[in-house]
Amino acid sequence: MKSSTAISTPAGQLAPAAARQAFLLLRTVFTVAPIIFGLDKFTNLLTDWTMYLAPVVTTVVPLPAQTIMYVVGVVEIVAGLTVALKPRFGSLLVAAWLLGIIVNLLVLGSFFDVALRDFGLLVGALALNRLSPTRQAWAVPQ
């Protein structure tokens, strides 16, 4: 049996329930992943994050690579929390952050596979932005 939203939705448009589900999936991932990766910058359990830092960064920012990674970790945690609380803005913050990571990896001259993956994540963050509701969107009709 088809739901009423599927029947009344014009061809080519997402049903409101499907759009809401896509939004919730993307918001969850772009909240949890940056927080986990940000926390790991302090522990290096997943990897040694400094190997992904282009040497030119430590030339421009006169701090040790690990200290820069601590700053990166804080930014990633803040980005994840921002997505949770303000997904429309937070998604753009995450997209800009991912673009910075991609540029860093291209300057580094290696990890092109990670740069490509992060490009896919950037597109996902932009999709989250487009799906993020305004205050009135998805309101229950009275």
C-alpha positions, 0 to 999 in steps of 0.5 A, a space after each residue: 500500500 502506498 502512502 499518501 505522500 507518495 501518491 500526492 508527490 509530483 514525479 521527480 520530487 522527493 516525498 517529504 518523508 524521504 527528504 526528512 530521512 535523508 536530512 536526518 542521515 546526513 546530519 547524524 553523519 556530519 555531526 558524529 564523524 567530525 566529533 570523532 575525528 576531532 577527538 582523535 586528533 588528541 589521541 592519535 588512535 586511528 592514525 598519526 594525523 600529522 602525516 596528512 599535514 603539508 610541511 608548508 603549513 608548519 612553515 606558515 604557522 610556526 607551531 609544531 605539527 601536533 599542536 596544529 592538529 590539536 587546533 584542527 581537532 577543536 575546529 572539527 569538534 565545533 563543526 560537528 556540534 554546529 551541524 547538530 545545532 544549526 545544520 544549515 550553517 554547520 553544513 557549510 562550515 564542514 564543506 569549507 573545512 573539507 575544501 581546506 583539507 583537500 587543498 592541504 592534501 593536494 599541496 602535500 602531493 600525496 593521499 589523493 585517494 583521501 582527497 577524492 573521498 573528502 570531495 565526496 564528503 564535501 558534496 554530501 555536506 552541500 546536500 545536507 545544506 540543501 536539505 536543511 529545513 528553514 524554521 517553517 519547513 516540515 512543520 506539521 499542518 494544523 
